[in-house]
Every structure is written in structure tokens, then in C-alpha cells.
Amino acid sequence: MSTVRVRIPSRLDSVRRFNGLLPGYVRLCHDKFDVLLFQTFLADLLVVIFVLVLLLNFLTLTLVGGCSEIGFDSVAGRVGRGGGCISKLLGSRGLGLGVEILDLGLAKDDPGVGRWGLVDIWVVDYEENLIETYVLWPSECNPGDARDMLQSELCNRLAGLFLVAGMDGDGRASWDVTIVIVVMIVVMVVVVAVFRFIGRVLVLDSGLAGLRDLIFDFFNARSNVIAHRQLPSLDTHALPNFPPSMLDLFEVITTSGVVLWSRSYTPVKTSVINSLISDVFIEERTQPGSEGKWFKKDSYTLKWTLATDLGLIFVAVYQSLLQLTWIDELLDQVKKLFVAKYGDKVKASNGSKIQCHFDQYFDSSVRSLEPRAGSQAPARPPNGRTATEIKDQSDHDEASIGSGDNDEWLAPPPMPGVAQFEPSSNTTLSPSSPALVAQALLQASGRRPGGRGRRSRKSAGHSGASSAHASSGEERSPGRLSAKPKRGKEMRIWGEDGSAAEAGEEQKLDYSGTGGGSTDDEHDEPVRSRPELVDQSTWGTKTSQGDFVLKDLDFEINDILKQAKESDKKGPTGLASGLAAGAMGYLRNFVGGKTLSKEDTDKAISGIMTHLLEKNVAREAAAQICDSVQTSLVGQKTGSFQSIESLVKVAMEDALRKILTPTTSLDLLREIEQVRSSEGRPYVISIVGVNGVGKSTNLSKICFFLLQNKLKVLIAACDTFRSGAVEQLRVHARNLKELSEREGGVVDLYEKGYGKDAANIAKDAVAYAASQDFDVVLIDTAGRRHNDQRLMSSLEKFAKFADPDKILMVGEALVGSDSVQQARNFNAAFGRERKLDGFIISKCDTVGDMVGALISMVFATGIPVVFLGVGQNYTDLRTLNVKWAVGLLMS
Amino acid sequence: MASLLPQWEILGLPVSLPILFITLFAVILIPVVLSQLLSSKSKDGPSSFFLLAGPRDSGKTSFLLYLQEQTLIPTQTSTTSATVKLPTGVLEQIKSEDGETSIPEDIGSRHSFHLKDTPGHPKLRSQALTSINLGPKACIGIIFMLDSAVLSSQPRLTDTVEYLYELLLVIQKQYNSLSESSASSPDPIPLLIACNKNDLFTALPSAKISILLQTELGRMKETKRKGLLNAGAGEEDDEDLDRVLGDENSDHVTWEGLREFGVEISVQSGSIKSTHAESWKSWMSSCLDA
């Protein structure tokens, strides 16, 4: 048997995959439309390039290498000369159309010259996967006919694959090149315009929600666009308002400060949440032991979760006494629900107020999570009806194909009578009050225990339709419709025989109209307009016992949560299918518009972390800063042509600036003046620090600065430990006195020798200064190791006795990873009420641009840098310039 | 057609150079033209806006929401700025006594302005300061909102004035560079000091606040002049030269004096809580008219 294997170009595969591209692009549009327009343009550009490259291929194929040139004439012409020759010839010859003949062999036992046996043709794709195979029988023809036959056959078959390219049956191109290009352009313009329009509709015009859903459904084949569903309106909803909870307050806040939704169980001061925001989110101070998971203020504990991409903060407030374990879960669930329901709106609203009817969702979440000891059912009220009624499901059950156990539930005769809900354990229902019916149905969300008696009946069926049935049906339908605008219809489907129906794909809802021989004409419009296709899964599910559970709010919530979980799993690729996602994702690395995930930023973050470490930032601080930068970046989108690295860098600069910017005024002169004028006492500054960091030197620099401003300064020598410390200060005092005589400043030294208690000396010095009318007291203290508990403990007494207005800690710029611990220990050393007021970073001139210690210390404590020591002279004292420091750190 | 014959093969496909060029040309040109067409319509960013600044807890976001929704909406500390487009109708609406919440729709749809709310936390003030731009088509006006009930306490006053000082300094700097570059000196930017919360018992009247702010600014100016150089001093972008607000030869700061330095200040009381903000609204509409 002879075989021909033909390989078709790989790009044809792309053609087939192209179908997958279109909806992907639509979703991309949807996804992207709040971004810069330029990025949308880029997305368009990519799609256009892709499509045009495809069309380019077709063009070259059709115009240049059509099927007609598929060198079969030569093949056939030489058939008689032996198979080896033929295959050689074919191999050497390029064929148009990109179709290449891999091998063409004649079977050894071929009968005679000029005759082929069976020609077995294999069409393979680029990876040599078999696409199709067929057998030709040219054996009976002469070589010429065989050629024609083979050629036309192959062309026809192959042309099937090339239909799009506009070839006619002979495989000949039928269009002129210019026409094709013009058509292409028009098509492109239309495609892009349409997609843009769709994107716009999807995002911007929420008024066209119907159209949006339609498009979504069409492309996504998602039958459930839950996020866009209408809620049952409040008044028909059976849930009690404000069920009591252990929570005190729950708020959904935008980062721009608007409270989008809140539920307050007890009045809580707004300052509680405000302090959470300013302490945790702005100043990034975590309370000891909390690891950033909770925040305590007054008697409350606050927990929160963030949706960084939308700029939302979810905060739960409860009494610290309570150990509520379910808060995290609640926050997570509420976040998912809120984002699913209002995410688009929040995005479009640009950080301002939107209307949220979130109450039921929240209540339901709380109910399902909050265990209520000794009270009613945990999640769902048990007082519903059973699904034993489902057994009444009868003949018109094409729908139940999926549910195999249906047969055994086959119907007992339905009870004739007025449609009625039997009163169940604690709900009384009457058929004449549609709203109540709706209520009951909503409540009956759980299993529905109970017997045959508890049934809703609407028996228009087998016993013959009485007018009463008909009218009851009519009465209820509009009621339902109005009570639950959209989903109501789907949720209450009752069999004609009174069962909760498993409505199937092809089943109509309107049993009252079709059952028992009564004709449609007997029913009025609302009833007749109801028939629609119902997918069982859209309105309820079956439990393992075969109980049918109606869909309600809890279902919707579950659905949203399920979807959120799935999309979590899928990640961002879920947004755009297959090829499009891959290509776009890759390209976005370069052109921007990429939504960042944690993995994306990992590399850049670790790079910048190394950079920080090189700048002498303590590892602990660097790691934490990087962490917070990373969390703030996740979910963000890169700008046009912005690499992740540059985005991370910008974010890092912002973070560093935020850390270094002081929250209080650092104007020392102003404060001194203030204290002097209002209280008349001297302003007390004390200086602490580890050994040898330059406490005395910086003290004299500050003193010089104060003297230049014509203040009267008393230096108190409270280093009673190190020999020479007092003498050193005496020299400084003498120098300063000489320097400042002309300026008009007065400086004096208060000393009591060595060995005495520093706290007492400090106290005496302040009293002395007050009596002598000094403006400022500068207290020098002994250097102490920050991890020496014995030495550090004396600081608390010192702070109490001297009661300084400012306690400044001197830290070396040279210090490395120890800086964090130094700052923390000194900050904690002054007791519960007293903290450090500022840092003086000395020896900045010796480190060049490695000013990491600045960041480490400020980050560890949140205390600002007041002064920098930049040299050996009295004048070498500077205030911190945040821009300068950030510039050095990022250089 | 001869020219269209393939010259090369790429990946087994014959490629024709002219077709390649034509296609590439089309590919590059179409989206550019298209996006030009589309973006010209939709690119309606906040090229000119009112800036809403001020220390925290002064009611900036509340004012924004009050203008937007005409009701009081609870707020928390902001951490990001928000720009909202508002119809000018919201400013005129109060004038008609009887039609309470009726915004004249024809006006509302045609004329609108942007209002940029910025966080007031000290660490986030740079967001407001960097968005000040005196160039053409930039800030229409700046609203500096403060809490008139807390100014009697010194720390809060210092905080408020420090922010105001920084703000005025930024304006002054920009104004100086602007007037250097152009021959005629540009118009000063209007700045409203909106003294919010005057419904509270401890609130100071606007005249008192005005004096308080001016003297406090003067004091701050004095200490800043005496203060230390900052660490970046002496390097290329030396900011120290511009540290002094207003006239360098005097330690006093007056609103009239600041007019030369690019800002025209008016101080007006109001209260969002008691929906008493007409004076601010009329100030805004006068800015828009100008």
C-alpha cells in the first residue's frame, strides 16, 4: 500500500484556537477598562497584530501558493519511474500552501508501472499528530487521471481547512489583494470598536446591566452571574433586622475615608477605628504581640482585612473580653461577598460613596458563623418543610433525568384542594398572602422535615382544574413576581401535584396553565408570560437524601464564596482564556497593565531588599518594610510601559517617605518659647544612648544651637559613672561660653561629681534652673548598653524625677542590625507612660549614603529623627530632610 | 501580482515583502488612529480642580460627601486621596429656598468641577502638597479646612498651622518660579480657610481664628528662620532658601502680605454637621466664575 503523509502548517491550529481568543479579549476589556486608555489601546494593538498576522498568512497562502500549485502533476508524471525517485523529487520540492509531503512511498508489490495501488493519505499537523487519514483509489486510472484525482481530492480536503482564507473549490485564490486588505482593515476597525464598546458597557454603563449580563452569559457560558443579580427587596425578606451579635461594630471603609456600609450593634466611638487607621495603616505600627493581626484600643479589639485593589478596609470591632474565633472567617466571607457584589461599583465610583444594600448578606454571614449557644438553629431554621414532597414529582419529569432516584418517588394521587401551606411548627402561612408565602419559602432554606400533610399544593393537575386552583395560581404569581423580582420565579416551583418541583431544562414553570387540560387562555398575562427554561441548579440543589433545598440568600452567598474560591485557585488566568491570557500576560510584563500578584513582585522585592540591606538597614526592618510594600502592591496594575521593578521602587520610596515623615512638630525653638511663655519653667531635654555614640558631643551641638538663639542654657552632668565625663562637659561648657559671649547666650554647667544618683542630680538641676531662670536644661546621662537590664531600669526613675520635655536618644549611623533593638529597648525603658521623643543620629558624615540606621530606628519605634550629627564642629547639627534621606537610600 | 510572490520562507511559510509591509503599516496605524479618536472623547481627567486640604479630623471627606450626596455620611480617617467630579449645580442649589434638593439639571450636566480630597494625616500630607500646581488649568482654588473647636489647644493649633505653613510655602515657591518665567505676574490662587464645626460650643469665631493663624504663622516663620539647616542643605536642589514664608524682612505674616506671594486668603466659618456651608459654596462658585 502506498502512503502519503502531509503536514499542514501549525498556524492553522491557531486559527482553530482563535475562537477561544475572542471571548478572552472581551473579558480582558472588561477587566481593563478602568485602567489608562493607553493600555486598552495596547491590548487592542496586540489583538490586531495577532489577527493581522493570521490574515497575512492566509493572504500569502491564497495569492502566492494556492492549492493549484501543489506539485502533483510532477508526482504523477514520474510515477512510473519508481517510488524512490518520486519521494526524492517531492522532498526536494517546496510546495505552496505550506503543505509539505513528508514521504510518499509506493508499495513494493505495486502492480505495474503507471498504476498506484491504494494511496493512503495521512494529514498530520506540525507536531505530527494525525489529523485525518483517508484512502484514495487511483489505481484504476491512467497516470494522468490519477494525478488529477489525487490533486483535486487533496485540494478539496485541505481546502476544508482553509475555508476562511477564501479559496474556491480548486484551491485557487478568489480575491484580489487590495480588496482583502480593505476588508481586513474594516473588520479590524469594527472589531476593535465593538470590543471597546462592549468594554465600556460592561464597566461604565451600569445602566445597561441587562446587556452586560447578556454579553457575559454569551461569552462566559456562565448561567449564573450572581454578582449582578438583584436582591430580594427588604420588605419581603423574613430575616429579622439586626439580629443580636457579639460584635459591636462592623464597617466597610474606603481608603479615601468613606464609610460605605456599617452595622453598629452598640455605639462605638469613631476614634477607635480612626486610631486603627492612623496607627496601623498609616504609621504601620503593630501592637506588641499582635503580629499585625489585631489592634486593641480602649476596651475593644479590632480585626480587619483589606481589599487592596479596590481600596477597601473591612473592620470588625468587639469587646476585648470576648474571645471570638469566628471573626477572621467573617471578615473573609464578608470581604468576598462585598467585593463580588460591589467591586465594580467601587472601582467606578473612584473612592466616593456608593449605595450598598448589604444588610441581609451580612446578617446571613453572621448567622452562619456565629455560634449561638442554646438558641435556635445555627445556620438555618429547622422549621421548613421536608422534601418528601418531592416524591410527588410526577410525569412531566423530563427534567429528572439527572436525578436517578426519582422513580421511587413516584406520585401518590395529589390531594385536590386549594393551594395551601400547612402551618408548620412556628410559621403560619396563608395562601392569600403572597408576601408571607414568599417569606416562608425564604425561610425554608434548610432541610424540610415533616410529613405529607405539610405541603404546598397547587393541584391543578390530575383531579381536574377547578376555577379555584386557577385563580389561586393567578393570584400568587403576580404576588411572587413583585415580591421577589428576579429570582423569585425560579425559586418557587411547585409541582402541579403540590410538590416542590425539580424543574428541568425543558420544563415550564407554569403548571397552572398546562396541567389537567385547562388551556392557556384561561390564564391571564402574568401567568402566561412566566414560562421559561429553568436550570435546576439555578434555584436549588438536592441533598444526599434527595431532599430538595430551595435556593435563597444563603445559597447565593455560598455561590459567591465558591466562585471566589475557584477564581482564587485559577488566579488571574481565569480572566482570559488560553492563548490570549498567556500572550497578554507575557507582553504585559513589558508594556504595563499587568495586575500584580505576590509572585510577580517577589523578584523585585527581594532585589530592593538587598538594596536596603546594602544601605545598612537592619534586616528585621528591611524585611518588614518590604512585606508591607509587597502587600500594598498586590492587586495593583502596572502603568504603561512600567516595569514591576520601577513600580516597586516607587512604592518603596513612598513607604520610606511615610516612615521618615514625622507626625508631630519638631520645631524645638517654638516649643521652648511655648513652655517658657505659658508655664514659666525651663524646658528640659535629656539625652540618652549606648556608650560612645556621641551623647555629650551632640548635647554640646544642641547647646550651641540654642545659645545662638539667645537662650539661657544649663548643662546638667548626670553621667556620674564614667571617669572624665564631667570634665569633658566642663570643657564643652567653657568653649561654648567663649563662643557665645558675643551672641548673648548664657551657658552654665551643673555638676555634682561622680558616684551620685543621676536621677537626683537631674531633679536638682531642673530645680536650680527654675530658680535661676534658665530657659533650657540639657541633661547628659551615662551611656548604657540597651540589653543590660540593670542599667536600663534606672532610666525609668530618671524620667520620673527629671521629667524631661524631650528625651532624645543618640544613635550611631554606623550601627547595623542592632539599631532596631537599641531603639526598641530605649523606647521601652522609661516606663509605661513615657516614650522617647526623638532620635539624634550621629556620625552621619562617616557612612556616606548608607544611612539605613535612620530607617531602622524610626521604623522600629515610630519616633521621628530630630537631629543629624554631620561632623565634628558645634555647627554640624542638621535637621532631617526626608527627601534627602530617601534619595540617599534609594540611590 | 508578480511582486507579491514570496521572497522568503519563515517557518515553512512563504512571506511576501510588500504584503508584510502593507499589513504592518495597517497594524500600526489603525490602533493609533482609533485610540486617538476614542481617547480624545473620554480623556476627561481632572485637569483643574479644587484641592481640599487640612489637618485630620477637620471634615474634609465629609464636606466632599456633603456636596456629592447632600447628606451627612459617616467617615473615617482617609489614607488615599479621592477626586470626585461634581456638577456646579451643587453649589447653587441652596440659593433657591423652596426647591430644596433640586439641582438644576441642565446646568449640572454641562458644567462640572473636580474636588480633590486629600488625607490630613501628617505622614500623608505630601499627597496634598504635591498636587498643588499653579500652572495654567490646574488648581482653581484650595480649601484649607480646619476644626475651629480645637484651635484653642496649643498642640492642635501648632499642627494646623504647620500644615498651613507648608502649604503656603509650596504655593509661594511655585508662584515665585512662575512669575520669574512669565513677564506678567500671574493671578494669586484663592485659598479658603474653612473653619468647620462652628456648631460646637468651643468653636472660635472666624475673625478670631484668622488672627490666631496669622500670629502663629508669624511665630513659626520666626523660628524657622532661626532654625538649623536641614541635612540636604547645600546640595543642588537647595530648599532652604525658600523656607521663609512671605516677606523676608519681617516676622509678621498677614493675609494681605501673602497676596504678593501668590495666595489670596479668605477665612469663613461654617459647619457641615448643621449643613451650614453656604459661604464656602459661594466662595467656590466665585472661584469657578473667575
Contacts between the chains, C-beta under 8 A, distances in Angstrom:
chain1	res1	chain2	res2	distance
A	9	B	11	7.7
A	9	B	12	5.9
A	9	B	13	6.2
A	10	B	11	7.6
A	11	B	13	7.3
A	37	B	35	6.7
A	37	B	38	7.1
A	37	B	39	4.6
A	37	B	42	6.4
A	37	B	43	6.3
A	38	B	35	7.3
A	38	B	39	7.6
A	40	B	35	7.5
A	41	B	31	5.9
A	41	B	32	7.9
A	41	B	34	7.7
A	41	B	35	3.7
A	41	B	39	7.4
A	44	B	31	5.0
A	44	B	34	7.0
A	44	B	35	7.0
A	45	B	27	7.8
A	45	B	31	4.5
A	48	B	27	5.8
A	48	B	30	6.4
A	48	B	31	5.7
A	49	B	27	5.3
A	52	B	23	5.3
A	52	B	26	6.8
A	52	B	27	4.9
A	53	B	23	7.8
A	55	B	23	7.4
A	56	B	19	6.4
A	56	B	20	6.8
A	56	B	23	4.8
A	57	B	13	6.2
A	59	B	19	5.7
A	59	B	23	7.8
A	60	B	6	6.3
A	60	B	13	6.7
A	60	B	14	5.6
A	60	B	15	6.1
A	60	B	16	5.4
A	60	B	19	6.2
A	61	B	13	7.7
A	61	B	14	8.0
A	63	B	1	7.2
A	63	B	4	5.6
A	63	B	16	7.6
A	63	B	19	7.8
A	64	B	4	6.3
A	64	B	5	5.7
A	64	B	6	5.0
A	64	B	14	5.5
A	64	B	16	6.1
A	65	B	6	7.0
A	65	B	14	5.6
A	94	B	9	7.3
A	96	B	14	7.3
A	98	B	12	5.3
A	98	B	13	5.3
A	98	B	14	7.7
A	100	B	12	6.9
A	177	B	1	7.8
A	177	B	4	6.4
A	177	B	19	7.1
A	181	B	22	6.1
A	181	B	23	7.5
A	181	B	26	6.9
A	184	B	23	7.9
A	184	B	26	7.2
A	185	B	26	5.6
A	185	B	30	6.4
A	188	B	26	7.6
A	188	B	30	5.7
A	189	B	30	6.4
A	189	B	34	6.7
A	192	B	30	7.5
A	192	B	31	6.9
A	192	B	34	5.7
A	193	B	34	7.3
A	196	B	38	6.3
A	251	B	76	7.3
A	253	B	76	5.0
A	254	B	82	7.6
A	255	B	78	6.9
A	255	B	79	4.6
A	255	B	80	4.2
A	256	B	61	6.7
A	256	B	78	5.1
A	256	B	79	7.8
A	256	B	80	5.3
A	256	B	81	6.8
A	256	B	82	3.6
A	256	B	117	6.4
A	257	B	61	4.1
A	257	B	75	4.7
A	257	B	76	5.4
A	257	B	77	6.1
A	257	B	78	3.2
A	257	B	79	7.5
A	257	B	82	7.9
A	257	B	117	7.6
A	257	B	119	7.3
A	258	B	61	6.4
A	258	B	65	6.4
A	258	B	73	6.6
A	258	B	75	5.9
A	258	B	82	7.9
A	259	B	73	6.8
A	259	B	74	4.3
A	259	B	75	6.0
A	259	B	76	6.2
A	262	B	74	6.7
A	270	B	74	7.1
A	270	B	76	6.6
A	273	B	76	5.2
A	273	B	77	7.9
A	274	B	57	7.4
A	274	B	76	5.8
A	274	B	77	4.6
A	277	B	76	5.9
A	277	B	77	4.2
A	277	B	79	6.3
A	278	B	56	7.4
A	278	B	77	5.5
A	278	B	121	5.6
A	281	B	79	5.4
A	282	B	77	7.5
A	282	B	79	5.9
A	282	B	119	7.9
A	282	B	121	5.0
A	282	B	123	5.4
A	282	B	124	6.3
A	283	B	123	6.5
A	311	B	80	6.2
A	350	B	82	6.4
A	350	B	83	6.6
A	350	B	84	6.5
A	351	B	80	6.9
A	351	B	82	3.4
A	351	B	83	7.9
A	351	B	84	7.6
A	352	B	64	7.3
A	352	B	65	7.0
A	352	B	68	5.8
A	352	B	82	6.1
A	352	B	84	4.8
A	353	B	65	5.7
A	353	B	68	6.5
A	353	B	69	5.6
A	353	B	73	5.7
A	657	B	126	6.7
A	658	B	123	4.9
A	658	B	124	7.2
A	661	B	122	6.5
A	661	B	123	4.6
A	661	B	125	7.7
A	661	B	126	7.2
A	662	B	122	6.8
A	663	B	121	7.5
A	663	B	122	4.4
A	663	B	123	6.1
A	664	B	122	7.4
A	664	B	155	7.9
A	664	B	159	7.6
A	665	B	158	5.0
A	665	B	159	6.7
A	665	B	162	5.3
A	667	B	158	7.8
A	667	B	162	7.7
A	667	B	220	7.0
A	667	B	223	5.4
A	667	B	224	7.4
A	667	B	227	7.0
A	668	B	227	7.9
A	669	B	223	4.2
A	669	B	226	5.9
A	669	B	227	6.3
A	670	B	158	7.2
A	670	B	219	6.6
A	670	B	220	6.5
A	670	B	223	4.5
A	673	B	219	7.4
A	673	B	223	7.2
A	674	B	154	6.4
A	678	B	154	7.6
A	705	B	228	6.0
A	708	B	226	7.8
A	709	B	226	5.2
A	844	B	231	7.3
A	867	B	228	7.4
A	868	B	231	5.0
A	870	B	231	6.8
A	877	B	228	5.8
A	878	B	228	5.9
A	878	B	229	5.7
A	878	B	230	5.7
A	878	B	231	4.2
A	878	B	233	7.0
A	879	B	227	6.9
A	879	B	228	5.1
A	879	B	229	7.4
A	879	B	230	4.5
A	879	B	231	6.8
A	880	B	230	6.7
A	880	B	231	5.8
A	881	B	230	4.0
A	881	B	231	4.7
A	881	B	232	3.9
A	881	B	233	7.5
A	881	B	239	7.5
A	883	B	232	6.6
A	883	B	239	7.8
A	884	B	230	7.3
A	884	B	231	5.3
A	884	B	232	3.1
A	884	B	235	7.2
A	885	B	231	7.0
A	887	B	232	7.8
